[in-house]
Amino acid sequence: MKGFLLIILLAAVIVVVVFTYKSGDPGEKSYPQKLLDAHDQAVMTAMEANITQIKNALNAYYSEKNEYPESLEMLVPDYIRSSDLLEDPWGTPFKLETDEDMNLILFSPGKDGVSGTTDDIKRRI
């Protein structure tokens, strides 16, 4: 009898959890998915702010020296306070690259850490 009550209680908990996290509209995302999406959006917003600081530091470096640095580390500490800004949100260092038109590109392999995939992040300086 105790086993049967435990199964009933477990089923009730599952039903409550499902209805708590399931939205009313079939096309609408569940609450946990909304939280994950909001987190991802916050991460991307913070990263874009870091990219802007790196771009500004690169432009200031260029204004003073009439060339871009060979590596982003050369910006610390004179143009960027901390080398923490030189990493993407997933801990991979940003890289400087040039494209086929010789434009300077700030590059991150994105969340998956693999270059050449759809989540790569490239910003022209």
Contacts in CASP RR format, 6 or more apart in sequence:
PFRMAT RR
TARGET T0000
AUTHOR 0000-0000-0000
METHOD contacts of the structure
MODEL  1
MKGFLLIILLAAVIVVVVFTYKSGDPGEKSYPQKLLDAHDQAVMTAMEAN
ITQIKNALNAYYSEKNEYPESLEMLVPDYIRSSDLLEDPWGTPFKLETDE
DMNLILFSPGKDGVSGTTDDIKRRI
20 31 0 8 1.000
21 30 0 8 1.000
21 31 0 8 1.000
21 32 0 8 1.000
22 30 0 8 1.000
23 29 0 8 1.000
23 30 0 8 1.000
23 31 0 8 1.000
29 37 0 8 1.000
43 89 0 8 1.000
44 89 0 8 1.000
46 89 0 8 1.000
47 88 0 8 1.000
47 89 0 8 1.000
47 108 0 8 1.000
47 121 0 8 1.000
50 85 0 8 1.000
51 94 0 8 1.000
51 106 0 8 1.000
51 121 0 8 1.000
51 123 0 8 1.000
53 80 0 8 1.000
53 85 0 8 1.000
54 72 0 8 1.000
54 75 0 8 1.000
54 80 0 8 1.000
54 85 0 8 1.000
54 86 0 8 1.000
54 94 0 8 1.000
54 106 0 8 1.000
55 106 0 8 1.000
55 123 0 8 1.000
55 125 0 8 1.000
57 75 0 8 1.000
57 79 0 8 1.000
57 80 0 8 1.000
58 68 0 8 1.000
58 69 0 8 1.000
58 75 0 8 1.000
58 79 0 8 1.000
58 104 0 8 1.000
58 106 0 8 1.000
58 125 0 8 1.000
59 125 0 8 1.000
60 79 0 8 1.000
61 68 0 8 1.000
61 69 0 8 1.000
61 74 0 8 1.000
61 75 0 8 1.000
61 79 0 8 1.000
62 68 0 8 1.000
68 96 0 8 1.000
68 104 0 8 1.000
68 125 0 8 1.000
69 75 0 8 1.000
69 96 0 8 1.000
71 96 0 8 1.000
72 86 0 8 1.000
72 93 0 8 1.000
72 94 0 8 1.000
72 95 0 8 1.000
72 96 0 8 1.000
73 83 0 8 1.000
73 86 0 8 1.000
75 86 0 8 1.000
76 82 0 8 1.000
76 83 0 8 1.000
76 86 0 8 1.000
80 86 0 8 1.000
86 93 0 8 1.000
86 94 0 8 1.000
87 93 0 8 1.000
87 94 0 8 1.000
88 94 0 8 1.000
88 108 0 8 1.000
88 109 0 8 1.000
88 110 0 8 1.000
88 121 0 8 1.000
89 111 0 8 1.000
90 110 0 8 1.000
90 111 0 8 1.000
90 113 0 8 1.000
92 108 0 8 1.000
92 109 0 8 1.000
92 110 0 8 1.000
92 113 0 8 1.000
94 106 0 8 1.000
94 107 0 8 1.000
94 108 0 8 1.000
95 106 0 8 1.000
95 107 0 8 1.000
95 108 0 8 1.000
96 104 0 8 1.000
96 105 0 8 1.000
96 106 0 8 1.000
96 107 0 8 1.000
97 104 0 8 1.000
97 105 0 8 1.000
97 107 0 8 1.000
97 122 0 8 1.000
98 104 0 8 1.000
98 105 0 8 1.000
99 105 0 8 1.000
99 124 0 8 1.000
103 124 0 8 1.000
103 125 0 8 1.000
104 124 0 8 1.000
104 125 0 8 1.000
105 122 0 8 1.000
105 123 0 8 1.000
105 124 0 8 1.000
105 125 0 8 1.000
106 122 0 8 1.000
106 123 0 8 1.000
106 124 0 8 1.000
106 125 0 8 1.000
107 115 0 8 1.000
107 120 0 8 1.000
107 121 0 8 1.000
107 122 0 8 1.000
108 120 0 8 1.000
108 121 0 8 1.000
108 122 0 8 1.000
109 115 0 8 1.000
109 116 0 8 1.000
109 117 0 8 1.000
109 119 0 8 1.000
109 120 0 8 1.000
109 121 0 8 1.000
110 117 0 8 1.000
110 119 0 8 1.000
110 120 0 8 1.000
110 121 0 8 1.000
111 119 0 8 1.000
112 119 0 8 1.000
END
